[in-house]
Amino acid sequence: DTLFNLFSFVLAMDADAKKENLSSVQKLGVEMTVRYGKYLNLLKEDAENGLSFVLMNCEEFLKQQQRTVVSSLCCLQEHYAGYDWFASSIFLIMSGDREKTLTFLQQFSCLLVSAFLWLPRLHLSIHLPVTTLEYGIHPVYFCSAHHVEMLLKAELPLVCSAFHMSGFTPSQICLQWITQCFWNYMDWSEICHYIAMCIFLGPDYQIYMCISVFRHLQQDILKHTEA
């Protein structure tokens, strides 16, 4: 369902969207994304500039929907502290076509599911209450990850107990998976299925996906707990 207003998307000039203008985290992310894209035979040689162009335009686009928050927290500075794995995933899905990627992201940003799949979407967002922003905790953590923990108790009590004994919480692991769009955890086709499933069936499927992964890993988790 459409939830957010459609903001205009004015493309930056090519000269202003070179890789040198990115942060060190973004540069490393671009290199990893392009290397992975070439391994999957989805990207061509000039992909680094194209992805840099996409990331810088996304940053400018999302700035239109941000408010200023005075805080010493790193996560509440002007720029999103992490790397935009979702935009990178869409760039690969679009086979490195930067215009198609940006057009999709602009239209996708109107949907409720964008708040859960595209984490930079709600960075300092005007759509969140100031009190929520000041805590520096992304809604994915206290919505999706919290509901994963609730379902885990009912569906996989042994896994839930194993996490409790380890001192880690399932929500920490889920936030890592979701932030990275399951990169480095699932195969590319499964990542595409995850994104498509959440878009077409709703953001609650993000929760079901995490539960499914925990169910799949149950024996390994219990084995490690015993060891």
ZAMARGU-4260 file (C-alpha; in steps of 0.2 Angstrom, whole numbers, plus 5000, padded with zeros to 4 digits):
<rodrens>
0) 5000/5000/5000 | 5006/5018/4996 | 5010/5026/5013 | 5023/5040/5009 | 5022/5055/4997
5) 5031/5054/4980 | 5046/5065/4981 | 5054/5072/4965 | 5070/5064/4960 | 5082/5076/4951
10) 5097/5067/4944 | 5114/5074/4949 | 5127/5078/4935 | 5139/5064/4931 | 5154/5075/4936
15) 5147/5076/4954 | 5144/5058/4956 | 5161/5050/4955 | 5167/5036/4966 | 5179/5049/4975
20) 5164/5058/4982 | 5159/5043/4992 | 5164/5039/5010 | 5176/5025/5014 | 5162/5013/5019
25) 5153/5017/5003 | 5168/5015/4992 | 5172/4998/5000 | 5153/4993/4997 | 5154/4998/4979
30) 5170/4988/4976 | 5161/4972/4984 | 5145/4975/4975 | 5154/4977/4958 | 5165/4962/4961
35) 5149/4951/4966 | 5140/4958/4951 | 5153/4953/4939 | 5154/4936/4947 | 5136/4934/4943
40) 5138/4941/4925 | 5126/4955/4929 | 5138/4970/4927 | 5150/4977/4914 | 5166/4986/4916
45) 5160/5004/4920 | 5148/4998/4934 | 5158/5007/4948 | 5153/5024/4941 | 5135/5018/4938
50) 5133/5012/4956 | 5142/5027/4963 | 5130/5038/4953 | 5115/5028/4960 | 5121/5029/4978
55) 5124/5048/4978 | 5108/5052/4970 | 5099/5041/4983 | 5107/5051/4996 | 5102/5067/4989
60) 5084/5061/4986 | 5082/5055/5004 | 5089/5071/5011 | 5073/5079/5005 | 5064/5068/5018
65) 5076/5071/5033 | 5075/5082/5048 | 5090/5089/5058 | 5093/5080/5075 | 5106/5086/5087
70) 5115/5071/5094 | 5132/5064/5097 | 5126/5047/5091 | 5136/5041/5075 | 5119/5034/5068
75) 5111/5051/5069 | 5124/5061/5059 | 5119/5068/5042 | 5124/5053/5032 | 5118/5036/5034
80) 5132/5027/5044 | 5131/5010/5034 | 5131/5005/5016 | 5115/5005/5006 | 5114/4986/5002
85) 5096/4987/4996 | 5100/5000/4983 | 5115/4990/4977 | 5104/4974/4976 | 5091/4983/4965
90) 5106/4990/4954 | 5111/4971/4952 | 5093/4966/4948 | 5093/4980/4935 | 5109/4973/4927
95) 5118/4989/4931 | 5105/5001/4923 | 5107/5016/4934 | 5091/5025/4927 | 5080/5010/4929
100) 5087/5008/4947 | 5083/5026/4952 | 5066/5026/4944 | 5062/5010/4953 | 5068/5017/4970
105) 5059/5033/4968 | 5042/5024/4965 | 5046/5010/4978 | 5049/5024/4991 | 5030/5027/4992
110) 5027/5010/4998 | 5026/5005/5016 | 5037/4990/5013 | 5051/5002/5008 | 5053/5007/5027
115) 5058/4989/5031 | 5068/4983/5015 | 5077/5000/5012 | 5085/5004/5029 | 5092/5021/5023
120) 5074/5026/5018 | 5070/5030/5037 | 5087/5038/5041 | 5082/5054/5051 | 5066/5053/5042
125) 5052/5066/5044 | 5040/5052/5044 | 5046/5046/5061 | 5042/5055/5078 | 5057/5065/5085
130) 5057/5054/5100 | 5059/5038/5090 | 5073/5047/5080 | 5082/5052/5096 | 5085/5034/5102
135) 5094/5030/5086 | 5085/5013/5084 | 5079/5009/5067 | 5060/5004/5066 | 5066/4987/5058
140) 5074/4983/5075 | 5058/4986/5086 | 5046/4980/5073 | 5052/4966/5062 | 5066/4959/5074
145) 5055/4961/5089 | 5041/4951/5081 | 5054/4938/5075 | 5058/4935/5094 | 5040/4933/5098
150) 5037/4920/5085 | 5053/4911/5089 | 5047/4908/5106 | 5031/4900/5099 | 5038/4891/5084
155) 5056/4886/5089 | 5057/4886/5108 | 5074/4876/5108 | 5082/4889/5096 | 5075/4903/5107
160) 5083/4895/5123 | 5099/4892/5114 | 5100/4911/5110 | 5096/4915/5128 | 5110/4904/5134
165) 5123/4911/5122 | 5120/4929/5128 | 5115/4935/5110 | 5097/4940/5105 | 5089/4933/5089
170) 5085/4951/5085 | 5103/4956/5083 | 5106/4943/5070 | 5090/4947/5061 | 5095/4965/5060
175) 5111/4960/5052 | 5103/4949/5039 | 5090/4962/5035 | 5102/4977/5034 | 5113/4967/5022
180) 5098/4960/5012 | 5104/4943/5017 | 5120/4946/5007 | 5134/4934/5012 | 5120/4923/5020
185) 5110/4917/5005 | 5113/4914/4986 | 5108/4928/4974 | 5092/4920/4968 | 5086/4918/4986
190) 5090/4936/4989 | 5080/4941/4974 | 5066/4930/4980 | 5066/4938/4997 | 5065/4956/4990
195) 5051/4951/4978 | 5041/4941/4991 | 5042/4956/5003 | 5036/4968/4990 | 5022/4958/4983
200) 5016/4950/4999 | 5020/4963/5012 | 5033/4967/5025 | 5028/4954/5037 | 5036/4941/5025
205) 5052/4948/5031 | 5048/4941/5048 | 5043/4924/5041 | 5059/4924/5031 | 5070/4926/5047
210) 5060/4912/5056 | 5062/4901/5041 | 5081/4903/5041 | 5081/4900/5060 | 5071/4884/5057
215) 5083/4879/5043 | 5098/4882/5055 | 5090/4874/5070 | 5101/4858/5071 | 5117/4868/5068
220) 5112/4881/5082 | 5108/4867/5094 | 5124/4858/5090 | 5134/4873/5093 | 5125/4877/5109
225) 5130/4859/5116 | 5148/4862/5111
</rodrens>
